[in-house]
Amino acid sequence: MKHENKKGTIQDINGPIVTIRLPGVQNGEQVRIGSLGLYGEVISLEGDEALAQIYESTEMVRPGEPVEGLGHPLSVELGPGLIGGIFDGVQRPLEEMFIKAGDQIPRGLSPLPLNREKLWHFVPSDNLEPNMPIIGGARLGVVQETETVEHRIVVPPTIEGELIELAPEGDYNLEETIAQVRDPRGQVHHLKLYHRWPVRKPRPYQGRDNGVEPLITGQRILDTFFPLLKGSKCAVPGPFGAGKTVVQHQVARWANADIVIYVGCGERGNELVDVLDNFPKLKDPYSGRPLMDRTLLIANTSNMPVVAREASIYVGITIAEYYRDQGYDVVMLADSTSRWAEALREVSGRLGQMPVEEGYPAYLASRLAAFYERAGRVETMDCGKGSVTLIGAVSPPGGDFSEPVTSHTKEIIQTFWALSKELADARHYPAIDWVDSFSADVGTAAEWWHENIDRGWEKRRAQALAMLARDAELSRIVNLVGPEALSSAQRWILEGAALIKEGVLQQSALDPVDTFSSPHKQFMLLDLILTVYDEGATLIELGVPVQELAEMPILARLRRCKELYDSSQTDQLKAFRVEALNVFKAIHSEYAQRGEQTA
């Protein structure tokens, strides 16, 4: 609610933490400080004195300068024009700021997040008439935001009552009234194409639901081995150089979600430059349109103010909830939550709060849990089912998964894609460790795979993981005493595991064919490799030397199937399967005849 602005003065400055005297200010309220008008947020209150965290550098700001209370908490503008946008950590549009100020953005510059001049074609809902009751979240009409996204204009969640008037179909800017609602107290609310919502307050919904289908990313090790449901929570931990950012880019590009929100939280500038440069050039594989037609970027690099980094996560999740409330499946990628936690640590240190594990504040675990809990699949107020899938990268120092951010995150999330420096050093990408990773969604995902792809999915997945686990045990024996200590059957297990690693688990993000693998292709590759392994195991029992099998040319081609056939060439993949099995049948016949002659 809008209040009359309050006036006060700066008392003390400690980096991004500023002590102010501002009578009547409320905890959580946004303020503007100093002659530059820097934005901040009240985080502690004692009488008329308050502590505010400032989203920009406070250099050259002095005690005694004016402070203004804005009467509302840190909020975001939600309406048409978000998709395709690039914002900073407090929803300032970076392109607009560049136009106004160039490369060096001055402090205090705060253009409006959404364009007030652009006209949007509004089509009202057919089922709404004057004098009928209406609730928060009800759909007023639609605006075609991009070629891909139909933006559903909803009543703000805090407003309900009687619909007095609904604008006819036509072109409107964001400041024009498109509906009027009289609440039970008699107050008339003039609704526009956009509204504001506080970022630290989850948006309401009718009820929470369980996920029913996996998020298809096109990455075999994710979809087949460690599936993630739409509306679920996932962490991608890994040390520097293990490929966290590439994994997130691949998910952002190929996920079968309606909306993708990428939050670069405290990451290196060159990584975010890659995102900002490449995403606008990419095509959406599902619509053929530019990828930015369903993507929104929030960029907050490591050299930007630490407090804005802390806010960026909440800005991203609030926008994600807004599109969820329109009935969309939204994926939000946060890169990385470790940098967000470091921002919490710095602010708590300046506040003099008691540090606990590795200097992090005592409330780290509860903040992480509250953030991840905003993911989920829900029944919206008026737009059916919608979901927010949260994927947070974690950057543990030295790859130590026992450090606080990783360990607390691991207790909260349902899917864990652990990246390995050893695999990355061996050029095995994506470097996701099949030993440390897990998914709690396999049971539900199996129902989808059995219904839509093949009923053998769960059995084949379990067989492959068991073979990889056995491979780890046998590899330790080989390292100690050499391969001669193994039987032929054991050496064939090593060969089968190598086929799975190279033919299924490895996947190049840069290969035009292999960068994406459909669920059908994923299962066909896994099933083919395991069938070849089973055929080979039968031949081993007949007495075929394992070396002869390992040197078969068909195995070299099998390793390359993933990049020889794209997801549409399933018929060619089936033909290769027949060819490979015929080779094994020929060897089987040959050795069976030898056995008969010997007998």
Secondary structure, 3 states (H helix, E strand, C coil): CCCCCEEEEEEEEECCEEEEECCCCCCCEEEEECCCCEEEEEEEEECCEEEEEECCCCCCCCCCCEEEEEEEECEEEECCCCCCCEECCCCCEHHHHHHHHCCCCCCCCCCCCCCCCCCEEEEECCCCCCCCEECCCCEEEEEECCCCCEEEEECCCCCCEEEEEECCCEEECCCCCCEEEECCCCCEEEECCCEEEECCCCCCCCEEECCCCECCCCCHHHHHHCCCECCCEEEEECCCCCCHHHHHHHHHHHCCCCEEEEEEECCCHHHHHHHHHHHHHCECCCCCCEHHHHEEEEEECCCCCHHHHHHHHHHHHHHHHHHHCCCCEEEEEEECHHHHHHHHHHHHHHCCCCECHHHCECCHHHHHHHHHCCCEEEECCCCCEEEEEEEEEECCHHHCCCCHHHHHHHHHCCEECCECHHHHHCCCCCCECCCCCEECCHHHHHHHHHHHCCCCHHHHHHHHHHHHHHHHHHHHHHHHHCHHHCCHHHHHHHHHHHHHHHHHHCCCCCCCCCCCCCHHHHHHHHHHHHHHHHHHHHHHHHCCCHHHHHCCHHHHHHHCHHHHCCCCCHHHHHHHHHHHHHHHHHHHHHHHHHHHHHC
